[in-house]
Amino acid sequence: MYALAIIIGLQVIRGYTTRKGITQAMVYRITWWCVILGLIGGRLYFVVQQPDFVSHYLAQPQHILATWEGGMAFYGAIFLVIPTLIWRARVERLNPLVLIDAGVLFAAAGQIFGRIGNLINGDIIGYRSTLPWSTVYQHPSSWACLNPATCNVPVQPAAGYELLTNLVLLAVLLYLARRVSRPGVLMLVYLFGYAITQFFLFFVRSNDIVSFFGLNWGLKQAQWTSLVVLLLLLPITYLVLRYSKPVPKGEVAATYGIPQRTKTEENEVKTKVSDSSKEEIRDEKPETEEAQDHMTTARDVTAVDEASTKP
């Protein structure tokens, strides 16, 4: 499902990135950084939330990377990928908000296939239910059947609910993508939408209730994270609306207002590359000449030997 999510995600953002002036070469260079660090972030954030984090994961670190044992937290991917996009935007000389807007489109599309995988695997389930659309997991290899309390019993299809919210969120983002010219708006819509839907959807998910800094409000880990994210989004929203200006028509959004390399700087880069290539060639020449000298000497010695052996 990860591979399918990446492929579809790239197709979904292709038109958007082209309109904004981000080349496909840039997209591919940035995508692999985000995929790798997103997987790391998602796994690590899941691990640190576990009650046996010290006794199990720190005592046996090999389990930290054992993703096949189950456990990814998408918030962790968000927390690591956004700084990665800011970094890569600086490297590629792009507006970081435009790049993050493309990133949330990619994430919204990819999440849909992740939720389909959750439905199949049974690793996201809700409480027992008598609703007509309740889901029953019977396969002994499904994650739901690892717990007898959720195997062969009807439960709320929590992954299905998340799939529906992902579809709605993606539709809203695609609608806004062609109508909003202010960089950063898609990022805000996605983060607000994801945080709010996660907060409410976890009321039907059968996750453990946890306290947060001594607060016992009957909430789960993802709900506490959603509240923190919503609080952080308030100043971020102010900064985006205050400092991110709409891109005028006819301008390239990805590079508008971002200093680009001058011709002199580009020539300097090309010169450095050329000089390094020449140095490599010069380094190779002495070795080649030395080898040729050895061959010449060997031929001379052979000729002398042959002459001395003649009668």
Order of alpha helices (4+ residues) and beta strands (2+ residues): alpha-alpha-alpha-alpha-beta-beta-alpha-alpha-alpha-alpha
